């Protein structure tokens, strides 16, 4: 067997040495050859092939350097976009990941001598957001693709619309509360009816007519009443008529106060209903996945997992869930349209995933199969103890 055959120890050692990354200063970009030591790089520079490549490079060096720089930037940005698209990361971390490919474009053949110069260039051109810290340079990729910009515009429009709805709702609530306060103040400020007192004049007699408002006429032939030789005409005053008037006024006032209380109660009930409707409109979204839910796979494209249950381990971009199947422990990435909520047994804990009380934990009380809804009692937050009725798709079982 020869000295440099395939299975000789020397050949195996050479392959092991050549497998990993070597020092970048011993790499020839023009010839795309990696040398293992200084002596090998010196021998390569003296070779005829390298000399021919250098002659070609000497004819137009700027074109080669600009081409290598453009290719280096493109590959670096592509790696940054794929690996750290929306995160702030150290530039050295991205660099170490980039040079893991032994056939990458080396920086010593570009316009930039150091990584710091290249990072500053990315910041000046607006391709990345860069900031210097005591731990080094950090970069954040700026996504300027048309699809991403379109999604951001749609999201901003939805946020502005939701904010406008909230402002209108709060303004309407404020106006109703002020109106109710004005009505109650006006009712309290109404003057009470004046009470008249009986004033007896000196020498005047008061006659009382009991049981009737008219006195019977005296029989003919009877002498008139005398009081010391003078005729006195008695004042006809019905005390019970005044009492009846006071009772009628009091009953009217009580009825009016009762109506006012009922009206204020109706206003408060209406305010509560409108507040509930406002919360429903704000919290009703087109996505419902969250971590810890027990869901069921309902797509026939995943035939091995059809109608099997799993637990949501992670949510990707609001609409895609990373599901760990309960039986096989396999992990799948499934869109929420291909999933279904799971309703536990009565007494089980559920998560309200959509609607006015979105994000609250509750306990299942009853199930109405005819109307496809269930009655649950909220067990956390500011609505603790409140019982509501929710549709099947608005509640989902929580993993224990």
C-alpha positions as CSV (number, residue, x, y, z in Angstrom):
1,X,0.0,0.0,0.0
2,X,1.4,3.4,-1.0
3,X,2.3,6.2,1.4
4,X,-0.6,8.4,0.5
5,X,-3.3,5.8,-0.2
6,X,-6.9,6.5,0.9
7,X,-6.9,4.5,4.1
8,X,-3.4,5.2,5.3
9,X,-3.0,7.0,8.6
10,X,-1.4,9.9,6.9
11,X,-4.3,10.3,4.4
12,X,-6.9,10.0,7.3
13,X,-5.0,12.6,9.3
14,X,-4.9,15.0,6.3
15,X,-8.7,14.6,5.8
16,X,-9.3,15.3,9.5
17,X,-7.2,18.4,9.5
18,X,-8.9,19.7,6.3
19,X,-12.4,19.0,7.6
20,X,-12.6,21.9,10.0
21,X,-12.1,25.6,9.6
22,X,-8.6,26.9,9.1
23,X,-7.1,30.3,9.7
24,X,-8.6,32.9,7.4
25,X,-5.3,34.6,6.7
26,X,-4.1,31.4,4.8
27,X,-7.1,31.5,2.4
28,X,-6.7,32.7,-1.2
29,X,-10.0,34.2,-2.4
30,X,-8.9,34.4,-6.0
31,X,-8.1,30.7,-6.2
32,X,-10.6,29.8,-3.5
33,X,-8.0,27.6,-1.8
34,X,-7.5,27.1,1.9
35,X,-4.0,26.4,3.2
36,X,-3.3,24.8,6.5
37,X,-0.2,26.7,7.5
38,X,2.1,29.5,6.5
39,X,4.4,27.3,4.6
40,X,1.6,25.9,2.5
41,X,0.2,29.4,1.8
42,X,3.7,30.6,0.7
43,X,4.0,27.7,-1.7
44,X,0.6,28.4,-3.1
45,X,1.4,32.1,-3.7
46,X,4.5,31.0,-5.7
47,X,2.5,28.5,-7.8
48,X,1.9,29.2,-11.5
49,X,-1.9,29.1,-11.2
50,X,-1.9,31.7,-8.4
51,X,0.4,33.9,-10.5
52,X,-2.1,33.8,-13.4
53,X,-5.0,34.7,-11.2
54,X,-3.1,37.6,-9.8
55,X,-2.3,38.9,-13.3
56,X,-6.0,38.8,-14.1
57,X,-6.7,40.6,-10.8
58,X,-4.1,43.3,-11.5
59,X,-5.8,44.2,-14.8
60,X,-9.0,45.5,-13.0
61,X,-8.7,45.2,-9.2
62,X,-11.6,47.5,-8.4
63,X,-14.1,45.3,-10.3
64,X,-13.0,42.2,-8.3
65,X,-13.0,43.9,-4.9
66,X,-16.5,45.5,-5.6
67,X,-17.8,42.1,-6.7
68,X,-16.5,40.3,-3.7
69,X,-17.8,43.1,-1.4
70,X,-21.3,42.9,-3.0
71,X,-21.4,39.1,-2.7
72,X,-20.1,39.2,0.9
73,X,-22.8,41.7,1.9
74,X,-25.5,39.8,0.2
75,X,-24.6,36.5,1.9
76,X,-24.2,38.1,5.3
77,X,-27.6,39.9,5.1
78,X,-29.3,36.7,3.8
79,X,-28.0,34.8,6.8
80,X,-29.0,37.6,9.2
81,X,-32.5,37.7,7.7
82,X,-33.0,33.9,8.0
83,X,-31.5,33.4,11.4
84,X,-32.2,36.6,13.3
85,X,-35.0,38.3,11.4
86,X,-36.6,40.2,14.2
87,X,-34.2,40.0,17.1
88,X,-31.3,42.2,18.3
89,X,-28.1,40.1,18.2
90,X,-24.4,40.7,18.7
91,X,-22.5,41.2,15.4
92,X,-19.9,38.7,16.5
93,X,-22.5,36.0,16.9
94,X,-23.7,36.5,13.3
95,X,-20.2,36.6,12.1
96,X,-19.2,33.3,13.7
97,X,-22.3,31.7,12.2
98,X,-21.5,33.1,8.8
99,X,-17.9,31.9,8.6
100,X,-19.0,28.4,9.6
101,X,-19.2,27.8,5.9
102,X,-15.6,27.2,4.8
103,X,-16.4,28.5,1.3
104,X,-17.8,31.9,2.3
105,X,-16.5,35.1,0.9
106,X,-13.7,36.3,3.1
107,X,-13.6,39.8,4.5
108,X,-9.9,40.3,3.5
109,X,-11.1,40.4,-0.1
110,X,-13.7,43.2,0.4
111,X,-13.7,46.9,0.9
112,X,-13.9,46.4,4.7
113,X,-10.9,45.5,6.8
114,X,-12.7,44.8,10.0
115,X,-16.2,43.7,11.2
116,X,-16.7,47.0,13.0
117,X,-16.3,48.9,9.7
118,X,-18.8,46.6,8.0
119,X,-21.3,47.1,10.9
120,X,-21.0,50.9,10.7
121,X,-21.6,50.7,6.9
122,X,-24.8,48.7,7.5
123,X,-25.9,51.4,10.0
124,X,-25.1,54.3,7.6
125,X,-27.0,52.7,4.7
126,X,-30.1,52.0,6.8
127,X,-30.0,48.2,6.2
128,X,-29.6,47.4,9.9
129,X,-30.2,49.2,13.2
130,X,-26.8,49.2,15.0
131,X,-25.8,50.3,18.5
132,X,-22.6,50.1,20.4
133,X,-22.6,48.7,24.0
134,X,-19.8,47.8,26.5
135,X,-20.3,44.2,25.3
136,X,-19.7,45.1,21.6
137,X,-21.7,46.0,18.6
138,X,-25.3,44.8,18.2
139,X,-27.4,44.8,15.0
140,X,-31.1,44.4,14.2
141,X,-32.3,43.5,10.8
142,X,-34.7,46.0,9.1
143,X,-37.2,44.2,7.0
144,X,-38.1,46.3,4.0
145,X,-39.8,43.6,1.8
146,X,-43.1,44.7,0.2
147,X,-45.0,41.9,1.8
148,X,-43.8,42.8,5.3
149,X,-44.5,46.5,4.8
150,X,-48.1,45.6,3.6
151,X,-48.7,43.5,6.7
152,X,-47.4,46.3,8.9
153,X,-49.7,48.9,7.2
154,X,-52.7,46.6,7.7
155,X,-51.8,46.1,11.4
156,X,-51.4,49.8,11.9
157,X,-54.8,50.4,10.3
158,X,-56.4,47.8,12.6
159,X,-54.8,49.4,15.6
160,X,-55.9,52.9,14.7
161,X,-59.5,51.6,14.1
162,X,-59.6,49.8,17.4
163,X,-58.2,52.9,19.2
164,X,-60.9,55.1,17.5
165,X,-63.6,52.6,18.6
166,X,-62.3,52.7,22.2
167,X,-62.2,56.5,22.2
168,X,-65.8,56.7,20.8
169,X,-67.0,54.2,23.3
170,X,-65.3,56.0,26.3
171,X,-66.8,59.3,25.1
172,X,-70.3,57.8,24.9
173,X,-69.9,56.3,28.4
174,X,-68.8,59.7,29.8
175,X,-71.7,61.5,28.2
176,X,-74.2,59.0,29.6
177,X,-72.7,59.2,33.1
178,X,-72.8,63.0,33.0
179,X,-76.5,62.9,31.8
180,X,-77.5,60.5,34.6
181,X,-75.7,62.8,37.1
182,X,-77.5,65.9,35.8
183,X,-80.9,64.1,36.0
184,X,-80.3,63.0,39.6
185,X,-79.2,66.5,40.6
186,X,-82.2,68.2,39.0
187,X,-84.5,65.8,40.8
188,X,-82.9,66.5,44.2
189,X,-83.0,70.3,43.6
190,X,-86.8,70.5,43.0
191,X,-88.5,72.6,45.7
192,X,-90.9,70.9,48.1
193,X,-94.5,72.1,48.0
194,X,-95.2,75.0,50.5
195,X,-97.1,74.1,53.6
196,X,-99.9,76.5,54.5
197,X,-100.7,77.1,58.1
198,X,-104.2,77.9,59.5
199,X,-104.4,81.4,61.0
200,X,-107.2,82.1,63.4
201,X,-108.4,85.7,63.5
202,X,-109.5,87.2,66.8
203,X,-113.1,86.7,67.6
204,X,-113.6,84.2,64.7
205,X,-115.1,80.8,65.2
206,X,-114.0,77.8,63.2
207,X,-116.5,75.3,62.0
208,X,-115.6,71.7,61.1
209,X,-117.5,69.7,58.5
210,X,-117.0,66.0,59.2
211,X,-118.0,63.5,56.6
212,X,-119.1,66.0,54.0
213,X,-117.8,69.1,52.3
214,X,-121.2,70.9,52.5
215,X,-123.2,71.8,55.7
216,X,-126.9,71.1,55.8
217,X,-129.0,74.2,55.7
218,X,-130.8,75.2,58.9
219,X,-134.5,74.4,59.1
220,X,-136.8,77.3,58.3
221,X,-138.1,79.1,61.3
222,X,-135.1,78.5,63.5
223,X,-133.5,81.6,64.9
224,X,-130.1,82.5,63.8
225,X,-127.0,81.8,65.9
226,X,-126.2,84.5,68.4
227,X,-122.8,85.3,70.0
228,X,-123.2,88.1,72.4
229,X,-125.9,89.7,70.4
230,X,-123.9,89.7,67.2
231,X,-124.3,87.4,64.2
232,X,-121.1,85.5,63.4
233,X,-120.6,83.7,60.1
234,X,-118.5,80.6,60.7
235,X,-115.5,79.8,58.4
236,X,-116.1,76.6,56.5
237,X,-112.7,74.7,56.4
238,X,-112.4,71.1,55.6
239,X,-109.4,69.7,57.4
240,X,-109.7,66.2,55.9
241,X,-109.7,67.8,52.4
242,X,-106.3,69.3,53.1
243,X,-105.1,66.1,54.5
244,X,-106.3,64.3,51.3
245,X,-104.4,66.8,49.2
246,X,-101.2,66.3,51.2
247,X,-101.6,62.5,50.9
248,X,-102.1,62.9,47.1
249,X,-99.0,65.1,46.8
250,X,-96.9,62.8,48.9
251,X,-98.0,59.7,46.8
252,X,-97.1,61.6,43.6
253,X,-93.7,62.5,45.0
254,X,-93.0,59.0,46.1
255,X,-94.1,57.7,42.7
256,X,-91.9,60.3,41.0
257,X,-88.9,59.4,43.2
258,X,-89.5,55.7,42.4
259,X,-89.6,56.4,38.7
260,X,-86.4,58.4,39.0
261,X,-84.7,55.6,40.8
262,X,-85.9,53.1,38.1
263,X,-84.7,55.5,35.4
264,X,-81.3,55.8,36.9
265,X,-81.1,52.0,37.3
266,X,-82.1,51.6,33.7
267,X,-79.3,54.1,32.7
268,X,-76.7,52.2,34.7
269,X,-77.9,48.9,33.2
270,X,-77.7,50.4,29.8
271,X,-74.2,51.7,30.5
272,X,-73.1,48.2,31.7
273,X,-74.6,46.6,28.6
274,X,-72.8,49.1,26.3
275,X,-69.5,48.6,28.2
276,X,-69.9,44.8,27.7
277,X,-70.5,45.3,24.0
278,X,-67.5,47.6,23.8
279,X,-65.3,45.0,25.5
280,X,-66.7,42.3,23.1
281,X,-65.8,44.4,20.1
282,X,-62.3,45.3,21.3
283,X,-61.3,41.8,22.4
284,X,-62.9,39.9,19.5
285,X,-59.9,38.9,17.3
286,X,-59.4,36.6,14.4
287,X,-56.7,34.6,16.3
288,X,-57.2,32.6,19.5
289,X,-54.2,30.3,20.0
290,X,-52.2,30.6,23.2
291,X,-49.8,28.4,25.2
292,X,-51.2,25.6,27.4
293,X,-54.4,24.9,25.4
294,X,-55.6,21.4,24.6
295,X,-56.7,21.4,20.9
296,X,-57.8,18.8,18.4
297,X,-56.3,18.4,14.9
298,X,-59.1,18.5,12.3
299,X,-57.3,18.4,9.0
300,X,-57.3,15.2,6.9
301,X,-54.0,16.2,5.3
302,X,-52.4,15.0,8.6
303,X,-54.1,11.6,8.4
304,X,-52.0,10.0,11.2
305,X,-53.1,12.8,13.6
306,X,-56.7,13.4,12.5
307,X,-59.0,14.1,15.5
308,X,-56.2,13.6,17.9
309,X,-55.5,15.9,20.8
310,X,-52.4,17.9,21.6
311,X,-51.1,20.7,23.8
312,X,-50.0,24.1,22.3
313,X,-46.4,24.5,23.3
314,X,-45.6,27.7,21.4
315,X,-47.5,30.2,19.2
316,X,-45.7,31.3,16.0
317,X,-47.0,34.6,14.5
318,X,-50.4,34.5,16.2
319,X,-51.9,32.0,13.7
320,X,-49.6,29.0,13.8
321,X,-49.2,26.7,16.8
322,X,-46.5,24.2,17.7
323,X,-48.5,21.3,19.0
324,X,-47.2,18.3,21.0
325,X,-49.5,15.4,20.5
326,X,-50.7,13.7,23.7
327,X,-50.4,10.1,22.4
328,X,-47.3,10.0,20.2
329,X,-45.5,13.1,21.7
330,X,-44.7,14.2,18.2
331,X,-44.4,18.0,17.6
332,X,-46.3,19.5,14.7
333,X,-46.7,23.0,13.3
334,X,-50.4,23.5,12.5
335,X,-52.4,26.6,11.5
336,X,-55.3,27.5,13.8
337,X,-57.8,27.0,11.0
338,X,-57.0,23.3,11.1
339,X,-57.5,23.1,14.8
340,X,-60.6,22.9,17.1
341,X,-61.1,23.8,20.7
342,X,-61.7,21.1,23.2
343,X,-64.5,21.3,25.8
344,X,-63.7,19.5,29.1
345,X,-66.1,17.7,31.5
346,X,-68.3,19.8,33.7
347,X,-66.2,21.3,36.5
348,X,-63.1,21.4,34.3
349,X,-60.9,24.5,33.9
350,X,-61.1,26.4,30.6
351,X,-59.5,29.5,29.1
352,X,-61.7,32.1,27.4
353,X,-59.8,32.6,24.1
354,X,-62.1,35.2,22.5
355,X,-64.7,37.8,23.3
356,X,-65.2,40.3,26.1
357,X,-63.4,38.2,28.7
358,X,-60.5,37.0,26.5
359,X,-57.6,35.6,28.5
360,X,-59.5,34.8,31.7
361,X,-59.6,31.4,33.3
362,X,-63.0,29.9,34.1
363,X,-64.7,26.8,35.4
364,X,-67.2,25.0,33.2
365,X,-70.7,24.9,34.9
366,X,-73.2,23.6,32.3
367,X,-73.2,22.7,28.6
368,X,-76.1,23.5,26.2
369,X,-75.7,21.1,23.3
370,X,-78.7,22.5,21.4
371,X,-77.3,26.0,21.2
372,X,-73.6,25.0,21.1
373,X,-72.6,27.1,24.1
374,X,-71.7,26.6,27.7
375,X,-72.0,28.5,31.0
376,X,-68.8,29.2,32.8
377,X,-67.8,31.0,36.0
378,X,-64.7,33.3,35.8
379,X,-62.1,32.5,38.5
380,X,-59.4,35.1,38.2
381,X,-58.9,38.8,37.5
382,X,-61.3,41.7,38.2
383,X,-64.3,39.6,37.0
384,X,-63.8,36.8,39.5
385,X,-67.1,35.1,40.3
386,X,-69.0,36.4,37.3
387,X,-71.0,33.7,35.3
388,X,-71.3,34.2,31.6
389,X,-72.4,32.2,28.6
390,X,-69.8,31.5,25.9
391,X,-69.9,29.7,22.5
392,X,-67.8,26.5,22.1
393,X,-65.2,28.2,19.9
394,X,-64.7,30.9,22.5
395,X,-63.5,28.6,25.3
396,X,-60.9,25.8,25.3
397,X,-59.6,23.3,27.8
398,X,-56.4,24.0,29.7
399,X,-53.7,21.4,30.1
400,X,-53.2,20.3,33.7
